[in-house]
Amino acid sequence: MKKKFLAFMIAFLTFFLASGVKASAETITIVSDSTYAPFEFKDSDQVYKGIDVDLIKAVAEASGWDYQMTFPGFDAAVNAVQSGQADAIMAGMSVTAERQKVFTFSDTYYDSAVVIATTKSNKISKYSQLKGKTVGVKNGTSSQAFLEKNKDKYGFKVTSFDAGDNMYNSLKSGAVDAVMDDKPVIQYAISQGQDLRVSMKGEKVGSYAFAVKKGSKYEYLVKDFNKALKKLKKDGSYDKIIAKWTASDTDQTSSAKATPVKDSYTIVMDSSFAPFEFQNDAGKYVGIDVELIKAIAKQQGFTLQIKNPGFDAALNAVQSSQADGVMAGMSITEERKQIFDFSDPYYTSNTLLAVKKGSKISSYADLKGKTVGAKNGTASYTFFEKNKSKYGYTIKAFDEASTMYDSLNSGSIDALMDDEAVLKYAIQQGRQFETPVDGEKSGEYGFGVKKGTNPELIQMFNNGLAALKENGQYDKIVNKYLGDESESQEKTADETTIIGLLQNNYKQLLSGLGTTLSLALLSFGLAIIVGIIFGMMSVSPFKTLRVIASIFVDVVRGIPLMIVAAFIFWGIPNLIESVTGNQSPINDFVAGTIALTLNAGAYIAEIVRGGIEAVPVGQMEASRSLGIPYRKTMQKIILPQATKLMLPNFINQFVITLKDTTIISAIGLIELFQAGKIIIARNYQSFRMYAILAILYLIIITLLTRLAKRLEKRIK
């Protein structure tokens, strides 16, 4: 009897441990999609949120689950459950007959529907209104199946897209008249301020459910989910979750506002891209982008700080989390979409052909045998390259608009192509150009944030942009800089003369000069310390020290200064953020100082080594033979002679360091050279401004060189 009782207790405990205890102690792995708003998506705080996330959390609390939720993407999530790498899936997955063969589904938690959406300026309330129109849809979806089934009945055309972004962009541009997509997806887009409206009921196409692998030991999770879901629906928690992530009113207006999550947002821009952003003659940044973002911030009620480091520096600043957003006349491209999340387009860009006034060129055919100019990496250059065999011209590439425009004036090129806005502004500033042919559409400009971050900033921008377009303020801003009757900027002097340029811009030039001198003097002073240390190490009797010094010199001298500066300014903060999760931006002046110090320090180390080795070796040997220690020999005998040999090279290296400050402008530091480029971007007086810069550098370097030589004579 005792044996039977003991056997019964062992069997009971085994069953208990295998079922109840294991269920309560085990961590359940639940997988989900990664980008399916509003069901699951990553917010600006890098935390996944959405209907599915909130529902699972509520179900887990009600059921007593210890769970872990990951977001590998829909296909990867499905495969993970099938292969046993995950226990369950919650990813907006529709219940289908095919999937029921593989998965055990819970009760459905959301009835999915597809709806027709248009822009806010259009309204379609019934399918008969689609006759003769084009409807966009994503490939392989239930929406596509519905439209293909009914297109003959209602007389509309269907255009398919591989990605939702392309479909919605086509709706905005007018390429399609309407789109059909999942109702919750459109509802969430509307709640985020997108230019969409839904004016008719949707079509039910399925329902979403929680699921586990069919026949697995985790089928009890389905029972728990069903029980918890009933409870959540009964106490109102379910309705609160759904309402939180979907729009209650699909016909929202552009007066919608989002809630800022930061006290202040840092927005970076180009420094010299008139008329979008440029310095006026008072030294203040103005332009379409500047005024638009300020007006949007005011309309939406958020605080911003604007910086103008230059286009490349601005993009890198956002990627390295040193800034929150970028607005710099940046075209929306598929490549950039991989790195940035973009707003609705705020400007449609065209490229225009320009020729000198009085030119006989009136069409592309007239370019045969001519030389045309375009900036590297632009839509203009792409257009020229694509059509050069057709029209028979030769292409000349330029890095900057100002030099390209000067080349057209001088006759070294016969025509050029550039952005319409930039050309119009240049003509307003006195360029004697004509635009004989209609423009070529090249793309759309958008406001961007680092992908997956600051969604509220995109929402606020879209809301504000729509409001500005409605109240007419947008047109006023654009016409101010591009209209035929644009506001002329008062100047205190004629900038077509060198004297006038100096009178209007001396403050900016002096500020840039101060930055240049500070950067050069500080970095060179630090470089002397670094150079002497590594130079002494390179002649040390200890091999380890010589090897370390050799590695330092070879590495620093082997990497271009611009790359060193970029790595310090953008690379290191990115590395720190990826490791620690915290943003640690480096000031541009500090980054420039470090880069110049390392670069000059490596060359000074070689100067020190060469100076010491130039002293006859017999002097060291004689001193040591007399019993004088190595340290004292270097201090009293070798270094005094070596210093005299090194001084001319030190002076030369200082001049080189001063010139190298121009390279640091690549990271956005506004030193003398960058200040000059910013002025040129406004007035297009490149020859005169570069002449002024050349004279300033010549005066500074000459004076400092003379001072250094006098010091050299005193030391000798």
ChimeraX attribute file (.defattr): number of C-alpha atoms within 10 A of each C-alpha:
attribute: neighborCount
match mode: 1-to-1
recipient: residues
	/A:1	6
	/A:2	7
	/A:3	8
	/A:4	9
	/A:5	10
	/A:6	11
	/A:7	11
	/A:8	12
	/A:9	12
	/A:10	12
	/A:11	12
	/A:12	12
	/A:13	12
	/A:14	12
	/A:15	12
	/A:16	13
	/A:17	14
	/A:18	11
	/A:19	13
	/A:20	10
	/A:21	13
	/A:22	11
	/A:23	19
	/A:24	14
	/A:25	12
	/A:26	11
	/A:27	13
	/A:28	19
	/A:29	16
	/A:30	24
	/A:31	25
	/A:32	27
	/A:33	24
	/A:34	20
	/A:35	17
	/A:36	18
	/A:37	22
	/A:38	22
	/A:39	26
	/A:40	23
	/A:41	21
	/A:42	19
	/A:43	15
	/A:44	15
	/A:45	11
	/A:46	11
	/A:47	10
	/A:48	19
	/A:49	17
	/A:50	20
	/A:51	23
	/A:52	26
	/A:53	19
	/A:54	19
	/A:55	22
	/A:56	20
	/A:57	15
	/A:58	19
	/A:59	20
	/A:60	18
	/A:61	13
	/A:62	16
	/A:63	16
	/A:64	13
	/A:65	19
	/A:66	14
	/A:67	15
	/A:68	11
	/A:69	18
	/A:70	15
	/A:71	20
	/A:72	15
	/A:73	16
	/A:74	20
	/A:75	11
	/A:76	15
	/A:77	24
	/A:78	24
	/A:79	12
	/A:80	19
	/A:81	23
	/A:82	19
	/A:83	11
	/A:84	12
	/A:85	13
	/A:86	21
	/A:87	23
	/A:88	29
	/A:89	28
	/A:90	25
	/A:91	28
	/A:92	23
	/A:93	22
	/A:94	18
	/A:95	20
	/A:96	13
	/A:97	8
	/A:98	8
	/A:99	14
	/A:100	13
	/A:101	10
	/A:102	15
	/A:103	23
	/A:104	21
	/A:105	27
	/A:106	21
	/A:107	18
	/A:108	18
	/A:109	19
	/A:110	16
	/A:111	14
	/A:112	19
	/A:113	18
	/A:114	23
	/A:115	21
	/A:116	26
	/A:117	30
	/A:118	22
	/A:119	19
	/A:120	17
	/A:121	8
	/A:122	14
	/A:123	16
	/A:124	18
	/A:125	14
	/A:126	12
	/A:127	15
	/A:128	12
	/A:129	13
	/A:130	18
	/A:131	14
	/A:132	12
	/A:133	14
	/A:134	20
	/A:135	25
	/A:136	28
	/A:137	28
	/A:138	20
	/A:139	15
	/A:140	11
	/A:141	13
	/A:142	20
	/A:143	23
	/A:144	22
	/A:145	12
	/A:146	14
	/A:147	20
	/A:148	14
	/A:149	10
	/A:150	13
	/A:151	17
	/A:152	11
	/A:153	12
	/A:154	16
	/A:155	16
	/A:156	19
	/A:157	18
	/A:158	18
	/A:159	16
	/A:160	15
	/A:161	17
	/A:162	11
	/A:163	11
	/A:164	15
	/A:165	13
	/A:166	16
	/A:167	23
	/A:168	24
	/A:169	14
	/A:170	17
	/A:171	22
	/A:172	18
	/A:173	12
	/A:174	12
	/A:175	15
	/A:176	21
	/A:177	21
	/A:178	26
	/A:179	26
	/A:180	23
	/A:181	22
	/A:182	19
	/A:183	22
	/A:184	23
	/A:185	19
	/A:186	26
	/A:187	25
	/A:188	20
	/A:189	20
	/A:190	23
	/A:191	22
	/A:192	22
	/A:193	25
	/A:194	24
	/A:195	23
	/A:196	26
	/A:197	24
	/A:198	24
	/A:199	17
	/A:200	14
	/A:201	13
	/A:202	17
	/A:203	16
	/A:204	14
	/A:205	14
	/A:206	16
	/A:207	17
	/A:208	20
	/A:209	23
	/A:210	26
	/A:211	30
	/A:212	27
	/A:213	24
	/A:214	17
	/A:215	10
	/A:216	14
	/A:217	12
	/A:218	17
	/A:219	19
	/A:220	12
	/A:221	23
	/A:222	19
	/A:223	15
	/A:224	17
	/A:225	25
	/A:226	19
	/A:227	16
	/A:228	20
	/A:229	22
	/A:230	14
	/A:231	15
	/A:232	19
	/A:233	13
	/A:234	11
	/A:235	10
	/A:236	10
	/A:237	14
	/A:238	20
	/A:239	12
	/A:240	12
	/A:241	18
	/A:242	20
	/A:243	11
	/A:244	15
	/A:245	20
	/A:246	24
	/A:247	19
	/A:248	14
	/A:249	12
	/A:250	19
	/A:251	16
	/A:252	19
	/A:253	19
	/A:254	19
	/A:255	15
	/A:256	18
	/A:257	20
	/A:258	21
	/A:259	12
	/A:260	18
	/A:261	13
	/A:262	12
	/A:263	8
	/A:264	12
	/A:265	19
	/A:266	16
	/A:267	25
	/A:268	26
	/A:269	28
	/A:270	26
	/A:271	27
	/A:272	24
	/A:273	22
	/A:274	27
	/A:275	25
	/A:276	25
	/A:277	26
	/A:278	27
	/A:279	24
	/A:280	21
	/A:281	23
	/A:282	14
	/A:283	17
	/A:284	9
	/A:285	21
	/A:286	16
	/A:287	19
	/A:288	22
	/A:289	26
	/A:290	20
	/A:291	17
	/A:292	22
	/A:293	19
	/A:294	16
	/A:295	19
	/A:296	21
	/A:297	19
	/A:298	13
	/A:299	18
	/A:300	24
	/A:301	15
	/A:302	19
	/A:303	14
	/A:304	17
	/A:305	12
	/A:306	18
	/A:307	17
	/A:308	23
	/A:309	23
	/A:310	24
	/A:311	23
	/A:312	14
	/A:313	23
	/A:314	26
	/A:315	26
	/A:316	21
	/A:317	26
	/A:318	23
	/A:319	21
	/A:320	24
	/A:321	21
	/A:322	23
	/A:323	22
	/A:324	22
	/A:325	29
	/A:326	29
	/A:327	25
	/A:328	28
	/A:329	23
	/A:330	22
	/A:331	20
	/A:332	20
	/A:333	14
	/A:334	11
	/A:335	8
	/A:336	14
	/A:337	14
	/A:338	10
	/A:339	16
	/A:340	23
	/A:341	20
	/A:342	25
	/A:343	22
	/A:344	23
	/A:345	20
	/A:346	19
	/A:347	17
	/A:348	15
	/A:349	21
	/A:350	18
	/A:351	22
	/A:352	25
	/A:353	26
	/A:354	27
	/A:355	24
	/A:356	20
	/A:357	14
	/A:358	9
	/A:359	13
	/A:360	11
	/A:361	21
	/A:362	15
	/A:363	12
	/A:364	16
	/A:365	12
	/A:366	13
	/A:367	19
	/A:368	15
	/A:369	12
	/A:370	15
	/A:371	18
	/A:372	25
	/A:373	27
	/A:374	27
	/A:375	20
	/A:376	14
	/A:377	11
	/A:378	14
	/A:379	22
	/A:380	23
	/A:381	21
	/A:382	14
	/A:383	15
	/A:384	21
	/A:385	15
	/A:386	10
	/A:387	12
	/A:388	16
	/A:389	11
	/A:390	12
	/A:391	15
	/A:392	16
	/A:393	21
	/A:394	17
	/A:395	18
	/A:396	17
	/A:397	14
	/A:398	17
	/A:399	11
	/A:400	13
	/A:401	23
	/A:402	19
	/A:403	17
	/A:404	24
	/A:405	29
	/A:406	17
	/A:407	17
	/A:408	21
	/A:409	18
	/A:410	11
	/A:411	12
	/A:412	14
	/A:413	20
	/A:414	21
	/A:415	27
	/A:416	29
	/A:417	27
	/A:418	24
	/A:419	19
	/A:420	22
	/A:421	21
	/A:422	20
	/A:423	26
	/A:424	23
	/A:425	20
	/A:426	22
	/A:427	13
	/A:428	18
	/A:429	14
	/A:430	11
	/A:431	18
	/A:432	16
	/A:433	23
	/A:434	20
	/A:435	22
	/A:436	17
	/A:437	13
	/A:438	11
	/A:439	16
	/A:440	17
	/A:441	14
	/A:442	19
	/A:443	17
	/A:444	18
	/A:445	21
	/A:446	21
	/A:447	26
	/A:448	29
	/A:449	25
	/A:450	25
	/A:451	18
	/A:452	17
	/A:453	20
	/A:454	22
	/A:455	22
	/A:456	18
	/A:457	26
	/A:458	23
	/A:459	24
	/A:460	25
	/A:461	28
	/A:462	28
	/A:463	26
	/A:464	27
	/A:465	27
	/A:466	22
	/A:467	20
	/A:468	21
	/A:469	14
	/A:470	14
	/A:471	10
	/A:472	10
	/A:473	15
	/A:474	21
	/A:475	13
	/A:476	15
	/A:477	20
	/A:478	20
	/A:479	15
	/A:480	17
	/A:481	23
	/A:482	20
	/A:483	15
	/A:484	10
	/A:485	10
	/A:486	15
	/A:487	11
	/A:488	10
	/A:489	10
	/A:490	9
	/A:491	13
	/A:492	12
	/A:493	15
	/A:494	13
	/A:495	20
	/A:496	14
	/A:497	13
	/A:498	15
	/A:499	14
	/A:500	15
	/A:501	21
	/A:502	17
	/A:503	16
	/A:504	20
	/A:505	20
	/A:506	14
	/A:507	14
	/A:508	23
	/A:509	24
	/A:510	14
	/A:511	14
	/A:512	20
	/A:513	21
	/A:514	14
	/A:515	17
	/A:516	22
	/A:517	16
	/A:518	16
	/A:519	23
	/A:520	23
	/A:521	15
	/A:522	14
	/A:523	26
	/A:524	27
	/A:525	15
	/A:526	17
	/A:527	27
	/A:528	22
	/A:529	15
	/A:530	18
	/A:531	28
	/A:532	19
	/A:533	16
	/A:534	26
	/A:535	28
	/A:536	19
	/A:537	22
	/A:538	24
	/A:539	17
	/A:540	16
	/A:541	11
	/A:542	10
	/A:543	12
	/A:544	12
	/A:545	16
	/A:546	17
	/A:547	14
	/A:548	13
	/A:549	23
	/A:550	18
	/A:551	12
	/A:552	16
	/A:553	23
	/A:554	12
	/A:555	11
	/A:556	18
	/A:557	16
	/A:558	10
	/A:559	11
	/A:560	10
	/A:561	21
	/A:562	18
	/A:563	16
	/A:564	20
	/A:565	25
	/A:566	20
	/A:567	17
	/A:568	20
	/A:569	28
	/A:570	23
	/A:571	16
	/A:572	16
	/A:573	21
	/A:574	23
	/A:575	15
	/A:576	15
	/A:577	15
	/A:578	12
	/A:579	9
	/A:580	9
	/A:581	10
	/A:582	12
	/A:583	15
	/A:584	16
	/A:585	20
	/A:586	15
	/A:587	12
	/A:588	21
	/A:589	19
	/A:590	14
	/A:591	22
	/A:592	30
	/A:593	24
	/A:594	21
	/A:595	26
	/A:596	29
	/A:597	24
	/A:598	25
	/A:599	27
	/A:600	28
	/A:601	30
	/A:602	26
	/A:603	22
	/A:604	28
	/A:605	27
	/A:606	20
	/A:607	24
	/A:608	29
	/A:609	22
	/A:610	17
	/A:611	21
	/A:612	23
	/A:613	13
	/A:614	14
	/A:615	17
	/A:616	11
	/A:617	11
	/A:618	9
	/A:619	13
	/A:620	16
	/A:621	13
	/A:622	12
	/A:623	17
	/A:624	14
	/A:625	10
	/A:626	8
	/A:627	9
	/A:628	14
	/A:629	12
	/A:630	14
	/A:631	9
	/A:632	12
	/A:633	18
	/A:634	18
	/A:635	11
	/A:636	10
	/A:637	14
	/A:638	22
	/A:639	17
	/A:640	15
	/A:641	17
	/A:642	20
	/A:643	18
	/A:644	15
	/A:645	19
	/A:646	19
	/A:647	21
	/A:648	14
	/A:649	16
	/A:650	20
	/A:651	18
	/A:652	12
	/A:653	18
	/A:654	24
	/A:655	18
	/A:656	14
	/A:657	21
	/A:658	21
	/A:659	15
	/A:660	18
	/A:661	25
	/A:662	17
	/A:663	18
	/A:664	28
	/A:665	22
	/A:666	20
	/A:667	27
	/A:668	23
	/A:669	26
	/A:670	28
	/A:671	26
	/A:672	24
	/A:673	24
	/A:674	23
	/A:675	24
	/A:676	20
	/A:677	21
	/A:678	25
	/A:679	25
	/A:680	23
	/A:681	24
	/A:682	21
	/A:683	23
	/A:684	23
	/A:685	20
	/A:686	19
	/A:687	13
	/A:688	17
	/A:689	23
	/A:690	15
	/A:691	11
	/A:692	18
	/A:693	18
	/A:694	12
	/A:695	12
	/A:696	15
	/A:697	16
	/A:698	11
	/A:699	12
	/A:700	14
	/A:701	17
	/A:702	13
	/A:703	11
	/A:704	14
	/A:705	16
	/A:706	12
	/A:707	12
	/A:708	18
	/A:709	14
	/A:710	11
	/A:711	12
	/A:712	15
	/A:713	10
	/A:714	8
	/A:715	11
	/A:716	11
